[in-house]
Amino acid sequence: MTEDLRYPVGKFQFPDSVSDADLKRMIDEIADTPSRLYEAASILDGERLRTPYRPGGWTLEQVIHHLPDSHLNSYIRFKLAVTEDEPTIKAYDEAVWAELPDAREGNVVASLELLDALHSRWVFFLRCLGPAELARTFTHSELGTVTLAQNIALYAWHGRHHVAHITSLCEREGWD
């Protein structure tokens, strides 16, 4: 853990290489993200959901809605990279998406269910990828060239990162 409230599990760094054991562990982490998020959100009510995870940060509600937004984008990126040669991927402005009405006032249960359904399908897809597919790349407008194995690492971290935003705030506030 880190003292920087923005990065409760530390900043992400792309790995230079990813072993088969690493891939299995990271895909398992992606698979577990919805249940970890459900558990973290289970003690949140309306007031707690409207609490920013850090001063100037998103509310817990926005964090919950951000996960399916981001992971849907990633799922599509994986599919594009497997079906096209080195596609160029456009970034989306997550800060602007977090200000849209569905992220500020939407039902978090809908986002929890969406994430759960998405991960069920995404994880099945990820577990079917072989070495050739995992080495495929896409070019991200902000991150540069990314292999699918590296993107698995990113999204294993991403789920831990945002669930930790919620759990670390709950811990700091003494919410159980």
C-alpha positions, 0 to 999 in steps of 0.5 A: 500500500502507499500513502498517495490516496490516488494510488492506493496499490501503487502506480502501474508500470507495464511489465517487460515480459509476462510469464504464463503463471503471471497471466493466469494470476492476472486473469484470475484477478480480472475475474475476481474484480466484480466480486471484490467490488460487490463486497466493497460496495456492500456497506455503501449507502447514499451518503457514503456513495457521494463521498470522494475517495480523496479530496478533489477525487471522484465520489465512490459512486463515480468510481463504481460507474467508471469500472464498467465504462473502462472495462467495456472499452478495454474488452473492445480493444482486445477484440480489435487487436485480435481481429485487426492488424495493430489497430489504433485505439482512441482514448476516451476522456474518463474524467468527462465520462465521470461527470455524465448523469449516469456516473453521478446519479445512476444506480450503482447496482446496474453498474455492478451487474454490468461489470459482472456480466462483462467480466464473465464474457471477457475472462472466458475470452482472455482464457482462450488466447494463445501466445500468438494472440497475447503478443498482438498489439494495438496502438493507444493514442496515449500509451503507445504500442501495447501487447495484449499480455501487457493490457491484461496486466494493466486491467488486473491492476486497474480493478485492484486500484479502484476497489482499493479507492473504496476499501481504503476510504472505508478503512480511513472512515471506520465504515464496516 
